[in-house]
Amino acid sequence: MTTHEVLNQVPPLVGHDTSDDRALREGLEREGAGWALEDVSALGRLAGTAEAQHLGRVAERDKPVLHTHDRYGHRIDEVEYTPSYHELMRTAVGHGLHGAPWADDRPGAHVARAAKFAVWNVDAGHGCPISMTYAVVPALRAAPDLATQFEPLLTGREYDPVLADPATKRGLIAGMSMTEKQGGSDVRANTTTATERPDGTYELVGHKWFTSAPMSDLFLTLAQTGSGLSCFMVPRVLPGGERNSLQLMRLKDKLGNRSNASSEIEYDGASGWLVGEEGRGVRTIVEMVNMTRLDCVIGSSTAMRSALVQATHHARHRSAFGRQLVDQPLMRNVLADLTLESEAATTAMMRLAGANDRAIRGDEQEAALRRIALAVTKYQVCKRAPMVVGEALECLGGNGYIEDSDLPRLYREAPLMSIWEGSGNVAALDALRAMAREPHTLDVYFGEVEQAEGSDARFDDALVRLKKELTSFDDIEHRARRVVEQLALVFQASLLVRHATPAVADAFCASRLGGDWGTAYGTLPAGLDVAAILERTLPTGA
């Protein structure tokens, strides 16, 4: 017996192009990678299919399983993933989201990769080893012999998940194994030791508290030598095929994604190769940190955009109290406010991807901008993502609170980017460190944002306030978050004033800089062009 007719339910969000985001596409052109638009679009169309979304859900549902021993009691230390996870990895590698840009000499190659990484949004978990593989390459170049051997396999577009001697494989995935129980972000407190052997390899003894993607082929790790903290490359499988002495103790039961295994490991006499000089481990991984920090910004921007699209799609297809939700003034205020946050994040992310691309190619000015603007943007954007996703979830009401909507998955994952590569405090203090140790970075920052001077009175006032905040460094650590937030907002506003549609720039300056805003989303002032802002939210076909 049929008890009722199902009415007023929103159709599935499928069959759209996730790259149909004006802020992202405009940034792609502006930052020198317009040539990649079709490739980015092709991946965006794939991400919008029901099939790709299903792979992401299955990979998250069927979480990895750790096998420490085989049936006979031999230690094997393997993690078994669902086939869906491997298919996601194969797509990401095949589209060059991992190390591929390092083998591409075209200006804008790293910008194109950033855009692709953003639009392939079907599962956050497998993005971790993809990101780490991207980030490992510049650090590995501190050991030219290792780079010569492994870089072609880290940048190639074949995914080969078999656990084998890395030199015999068609492609490699790399991981990072840095933090320990007692130190966390304070890696100088690491106690793992590395002792040189007669053959030039090092024997590592110790532990790591958070090693994600433990089935990766190679790991960058930090250990203490007689000269201090040093960087090493540790293979899962040694040359010749013997397993390295790297033991997986357990998998983490995380708040966020389950599709990617994160583990606690122990080095029981594991073999590693020195990368860079002894005692210079932190310096060796600096460029790696820049890459992963940028990916944190990309990840948070992607989460915001994904949640916003879900909320807008729901509002356009759902009615309440006699009107479509999207036509109700208060809901329009909420959606417009979320749009401002998303556009500011994406626009800043694409500018930083361009700075990163040019810095890699030797532009010292862009490297200086990246040094400070990336730190402050990482702080701000990654802090905002959980709030944006939570508000977007609320737009769906109870329908957003169930797992089928995918928003709970986004919500659980959203805090991660603010933790990875250092929590909010670490990012804020690092920005202060850049200003103190490399004061020219602040000059470059102001040279960038002052290009918007004279275009908006509220921006000009905010710039004056920021400079006044920096006239004194008394109690600067106490004020670190306040200062860094202002640096990030002025950076975002300068980009929107110069490049965004006037409605977006006007609303952002009025609310974020002018102070005409509440403490929750949906508190934009009256008189803004909300219709023009909302036009930018939903992809074609959704």
C-alpha positions, 0 to 999 in steps of 0.5 A, spaced: 500 500 500 502 506 498 501 511 504 504 517 500 507 521 494 514 523 495 514 531 493 518 537 494 525 533 494 531 535 491 534 531 485 541 528 485 546 533 484 549 529 478 551 531 471 555 537 472 562 540 471 565 541 478 570 546 474 564 551 472 566 556 477 567 563 475 572 564 480 577 558 479 576 559 471 578 566 471 584 565 476 586 559 471 586 564 465 589 570 469 595 566 472 597 563 466 594 556 465 588 558 460 591 553 456 589 547 461 582 549 461 579 543 457 583 538 461 580 542 467 573 541 464 574 534 462 576 532 469 570 537 472 565 533 468 568 526 470 567 529 477 560 531 476 558 524 474 554 519 478 559 514 477 565 518 480 561 520 486 559 513 487 567 511 487 568 516 493 562 514 497 564 507 497 572 508 498 569 512 504 564 507 506 569 501 506 575 503 510 582 500 509 584 494 513 591 493 516 594 486 516 600 486 520 601 478 519 599 473 514 596 467 516 602 463 518 604 469 523 609 472 518 610 480 519 607 483 512 605 490 515 600 491 509 593 495 508 588 493 504 584 498 500 577 497 497 578 497 489 574 504 489 580 507 492 585 505 487 580 507 481 580 514 484 588 514 485 588 511 478 584 517 475 588 522 479 595 520 477 592 519 470 590 526 470 597 529 473 594 531 480 600 528 483 608 530 481 606 531 474 607 538 474 615 537 475 616 534 469 612 540 465 616 546 463 610 550 460 609 556 465 602 555 469 603 547 469 603 548 477 597 553 476 593 547 472 595 542 477 592 546 482 585 547 479 585 540 477 586 538 484 580 543 486 575 540 481 577 532 483 572 533 489 569 526 490 573 524 495 578 527 500 582 521 503 586 519 496 588 526 495 593 526 501 598 521 498 596 525 491 598 531 495 604 528 498 607 525 492 607 532 489 610 535 495 616 530 495 619 532 489 622 539 490 625 536 497 628 530 493 632 534 489 636 535 495 639 528 493 640 529 486 642 521 485 635 519 488 632 524 484 635 522 478 632 515 480 625 516 482 623 523 480 621 520 473 617 515 477 614 520 481 612 524 475 609 519 471 602 518 470 601 510 471 599 508 478 602 502 480 599 500 487 603 493 487 608 493 493 615 492 490 622 494 489 621 502 487 626 501 481 622 496 478 615 499 478 611 503 473 610 509 477 611 511 485 607 514 490 610 518 496 608 519 503 611 523 509 613 521 516 615 527 520 611 527 527 612 523 533 608 522 540 612 527 544 613 533 539 607 534 534 609 540 530 615 541 534 619 536 529 625 538 532 623 534 539 624 528 534 627 522 538 628 517 532 635 516 530 639 515 524 646 511 524 650 511 518 652 504 515 659 503 511 655 502 505 652 509 505 645 508 507 642 509 514 639 505 520 633 508 523 630 506 529 624 510 533 617 511 531 612 516 527 605 518 530 602 520 524 604 517 517 598 517 512 598 513 506 602 507 509 602 503 502 606 509 499 613 507 496 617 512 499 617 516 505 620 523 507 622 522 514 626 526 519 631 523 524 636 525 529 644 524 527 650 526 530 649 533 526 642 534 528 635 533 525 636 530 518 631 528 512 631 521 509 628 517 504 625 511 506 623 506 501 617 501 503 621 495 499 628 495 499 632 494 492 632 487 491 625 486 493 626 485 501 621 489 505 624 494 509 623 494 517 618 499 517 612 496 522 605 498 522 602 498 529 595 501 528 591 505 524 588 512 526 581 512 528 580 519 525 574 524 525 575 525 518 576 521 512 576 514 512 578 512 505 585 514 506 589 510 512 593 514 517 598 509 521 602 509 527 609 506 525 615 504 528 622 503 525 626 497 527 632 498 524 629 501 517 634 503 511 634 510 509 638 514 504 640 521 506 636 527 503 640 534 503 646 535 509 646 532 515 643 537 521 639 540 515 633 536 515 628 542 516 631 546 511 631 540 506 623 540 507 621 547 507 619 547 499 615 541 501 612 545 506 610 550 501 607 545 497 603 541 502 601 548 505 598 550 498 594 544 498 591 545 504 588 552 502 586 548 495 582 543 500 579 548 504 577 552 498 574 546 495 570 544 501 567 551 501 565 551 494 562 543 494 558 545 500 556 552 497 554 548 491 550 543 495 546 548 499 544 552 493 542 546 489 537 545 495 535 552 495 533 552 488 529 546 488 526 546 495 520 550 497 517 552 504 512 556 506 509 557 499 516 559 496 522 556 493 528 557 498 532 561 494 527 566 493 526 568 500 530 574 502 534 571 508 536 564 505 539 569 499 543 573 504 546 566 507 547 563 500 550 570 498 555 570 504 557 563 503 559 565 496 563 571 498 567 566 503 568 561 497 570 566 492 575 570 496 578 563 498 578 561 491 581 567 488 586 567 493 588 560 492 589 561 484 593 567 486 598 563 490 598 557 485 600 562 480 606 565 485 608 558 486 608 556 479 613 563 478 617 562 484 618 555 482 621 558 475 626 562 479 621 569 480 624 571 487 619 577 488 613 571 487 617 567 492 617 572 497 609 573 496 608 566 497 612 566 503 608 570 507 601 570 503 601 563 503 602 563 511 596 568 512 591 565 507 593 558 510 591 560 517 584 564 514 581 560 509 582 553 513 579 556 519 573 559 515 572 552 512 568 548 517 564 554 519 562 555 511 561 547 511 556 547 517 552 553 515 551 550 508 549 543 511 544 547 515 541 550 509 539 543 508 536 542 514 535 535 517 536 533 509 543 535 510 544 532 517 544 525 514 550 521 511 546 520 504 547 528 503 555 527 503 555 534 507 557 530 514 563 527 510 565 534 508 563 537 515 568 532 518 573 533 514 573 540 514 577 541 520 583 537 517 586 543 513 587 547 519 591 542 523 595 539 517 602 543 516 601 546 523 595 548 527 592 555 526 597 558 532 603 555 528 601 558 521 600 565 525 606 564 528 610 562 522 607 568 518 610 573 524 617 569 523 617 571 516 616 578 517 621 578 522 627 574 519 625 576 511 622 583 512 622 584 505 616 579 504 612 584 508 614 589 503 612 585 497 606 583 500 604 591 501 606 592 493 601 586 491 595 589 495 596 596 494 595 595 487 587 595 489 588 602 493 584 608 491 578 603 488 574 602 495 574 607 501 573 601 505 579 597 503 583 603 503 581 604 511 583 597 512 590 598 509 591 604 514 589 600 520 593 594 518 599 598 517 598 601 524 597 594 527 604 593 524 607 599 527 609 596 534 611 589 535 609 589 542 605 583 544 606 581 537 605 573 539 599 575 543 596 579 537 598 574 532 591 571 530 589 578 529 594 581 525 594 575 520 587 575 519 587 582 517 593 580 513 589 575 509 583 579 509 586 585 506 590 580 501 583 577 499 580 584 498 585 586 494 584 581 489 577 581 489 577 589 488 581 588 482 578 582 479 572 579 481 565 582 479 563 589 482 557 586 486 562 581 490 568 586 491 563 591 494 559 586 499 566 583 501 569 590 503 562 592 506 562 586 511 569 583 512 573 590 512 567 595 513 564 592 519 557 592 517 556 584 518 554 580 524 557 574 527 554 569 523 553 568 516 547 571 513 548 578 516 550 582 510 547 589 510 542 591 505 543 595 499 548 589 496 547 586 489 545 579 492 542 577 485 549 578 481 552 574 487 548 568 487 549 568 479 556 565 480 554 559 485 551 554 481 554 550 475 551 549 469 547 542 469 546 542 476 
